[in-house]
Amino acid sequence: MTATVGWSALLRREWLPLLVALVGGVLLHSMNVLMLATVLPSIVEDVGGTAMMSWPTTAFLASSIVAATCTGHLTARLGARTAFCAGALVFGIGALICALAPSMGVVVTGRFVQGFGGGVLSAMAYVLVGNAFPEPMWPRVAALLSGAWSMAVLVGPMVGGAFATWGNWRGAFYAVTVLAALLAVVAARALPRARVAKGGPVRAIPGGRVVLICLAIAVMSTASVVSLPLTKAGLFLTAVALLVGMILLDRRSKAPLFPSDAFSLSSMTGVAMWFALLVSIAYSPLSIFVPIFLQTLHGFDPLAAGYTVAGASMGWTISSIVVSGWSLRSAGRMLVAGPFAMAVGLAGVALLMTTQPVLVLPVLIALVGLGIGACWGFGVQRLMGGAKAGEGDLAASAVATVQQTGFALGAAAAGIVATLAGLSRGLTTPGVASAAFWVPAAFVPVAFVAAIVGGRLALLAGRAGDKKPGTSRGT
């Protein structure tokens, strides 16, 4: 009989420092994505670089994806605790570079360094979940990590706005430097000492595959800024082809970055990776375009629009906490119901974005978050729990990689749809109204496909559970 593990078991005194370190790492990484948007106008006013305004964000996200992809490799070489502490220190060094930057080029360099440290922190959180907690606890810990992302929606703009208001944008990065150093100290004391493989050959850094990932991210980022629709589509398909080529090469490598069954349709981990990718893609257009739609079509100010969209993040956190202790059978249902709720929310946003009054829109936006929160933790549990022997760390680190890649692919695809719908002609009311329908509507099929994949994942997980001796489907 599989024991039911409640929140009281998770929040034991000996595990609290570990949870603080894990949640702190995810929060530090995610809040900095949002903090930059608040202080960026002050940075440009001080050091110039208007033409490079998108580069600090692009550099941060690109570096994060590369780091998350390499985290399993780093864990094998350094051990989990050392890798996490190194990620925190690298993050702090990047923040310090930004704080001292005399030009926008140096800010971009600092953000790239920050992104690498942040990607390690985000991915290592899932690696440590798999190493330090029993499997029944994984959905609850995943719910806490999701909560960190929601807190970032509130904390990031608040910290950046405070320092921008005081006329000291550099102070925001100094503060982050201090927080990163404190996180490294806490992690060094709280995280378990993981064993590093001894006696085996030292694996070489997989430079070729990392280069392919970098090229894919660069092409994807370019697709988000070019104006011609055909060029956007071509760049998007090129980025996808580069990622597919990297995965095919990785499967034949003796030092893989991903599990050997990555994106297979016949294994639980492979299907779970597809599931995580699809729900991440379906979730991505909310934070990018819905604030623009609310401001242009309904006169929302930037803060009100931002916090309306933040309802999706809060929905994600609330639902993930509520369902985290549900049974195997209920979890299987959520793997289908969650993406279906996302599809309903996206369809509602598409159909009702231009209508008055707007009171129903926050509910529909929150429904998208509730949907992904209802299924995300169970998808993560199956991605990690289905890993082959010796591939647990690779599977755990793949969670952050797949999530961030899904967000990047979704952002690029949403940009293509918005351009085709009329946003390329500027923020005119007809163009925005057209995009306000087609952007969320284009992702409804993605959510439906995720529901189908979720059904497949639930079936595979059920079969695996039946094969485990003493496993009860009611717990």
Phi, psi and omega in degrees: 000127178279123184289141174277128184250119181265179181296327181297325178291324181289320185271040176285156186302320184289341180262347183300315178301321178296316179296320178299317180295315182294310180295321178298321179295314179295319180296316180299318180294312187285324183293333182287335174298319183275329180298321183299320182301329181282322184265352185301317177302322178292323178297313181297319180297327184275312188248358180081196179090037180302320182293346183252020187299329181276346187292320179301320178291316180298316180297319180297311183292319180298313179296325179296316181295317178299315181296317180298323179295324184270359187295320177300322178294316179295323180297318180296327183275322190250336191093153188295314184295315180296319180296318180295313180297321177296321177299318178296318180293318178297320177300315180296321177297318177298319178296322179294321176300317178297317182298327182264002189296129175270351184210165179295328178300320178289325175300315179299318177299314179298320180292325177296316178296316177303315182300321180295314177297319180294322178296321177296316180299315183295314181288321181296333178303315180288324176301315182289329174301314180293328183277326192257341185239147174292154187304322179301339180274346188303315179299325180290318178294321176300325177295320178294320178294322175297323177298327177297320177297320179292320176299326181297328178299327180271318187284318184304301178298329181294314180294311180298319181295323180297312181290325177295321179295325178281359180072027183223072182297330180296329179300328179298319181285326173299318179298319178296322177301315179296316180298321179295319178296318177298320179298320179298320179294313179299317182295322180298330180269331190263329187281147180291148177282107182275147178281136174259137182301130180248150173085343180272169178292144177283120184285136179287153176294126183284070188299319182298316181289326176295321177298319178299319178297315179299318179297318180298318180292319179298317179295320179296319179294321177297321180299332183282346184245343178286157187260329184287126183301317180295322177295318177303311183297318180297317178294321179298313180294325176297317179298317178298317180298320178296319179294319178297316178300321179297317181295320178297318177295322183295325181295334182264000184275150174277349177231072188289153173270335183239164173303152184296339178253029181304126177063021170288147179267004183246354180242155183294317179295317180298314179293322179296327177293319174300316181299312180297321179295314184292317180291329176293318177299314182296329182281337194295326186290344185300304187287341184274310191251333183298322175302321177297317180298315182294320180291318185282318187271335186233004175072021177294145170280164185304320181294315180296319179295319181296317182284336173295315178292331178297343176302330177294318178295319178294321177298320178302312182295312184299311183292324180295325177290319183296317188268355191299335181258012184288163185286170179301317180294316178294323178298319178300322178293322180293330178296339175261316184292325181299304177299326178297319177297322176298317179298317179297316179298314180296318178297320178296318177298318180298316185282331190245003183298326184268000185268162174241147353284174186261010186300330182282339184298314177302327179293316181292321177297317178296328180298323177298316177293320177300323181295311182290327177294328181291337185242342189299311183299321179290325175296317178298316180301319180284327176297315181282319184289336181271004184295146176290163180303131179085358183245016183299315181293323178297317180294318181295316180291337179292339181301307181294323180298311181295319180298310183290326175295320176298317177299318181292316177297318179297319179297316179295316179296320178297323177297320178296313180298316180298320179296314179296328183282345176130357180290342180295342179271009180101177183276055173280152183300315178298318180295317179294320179297319178296314179295326181297335174274310191286328181295303178294326181296325182295339183262356176299314177300326178298317179295322178294319177297321177299323178295321177295315178297323177298323176296318177297318180295318179298322179296314179296319180294322178296318177296318179296321179294323179293332182281341181282125181296133175081007182275132177251134180284352181264007182237000000 
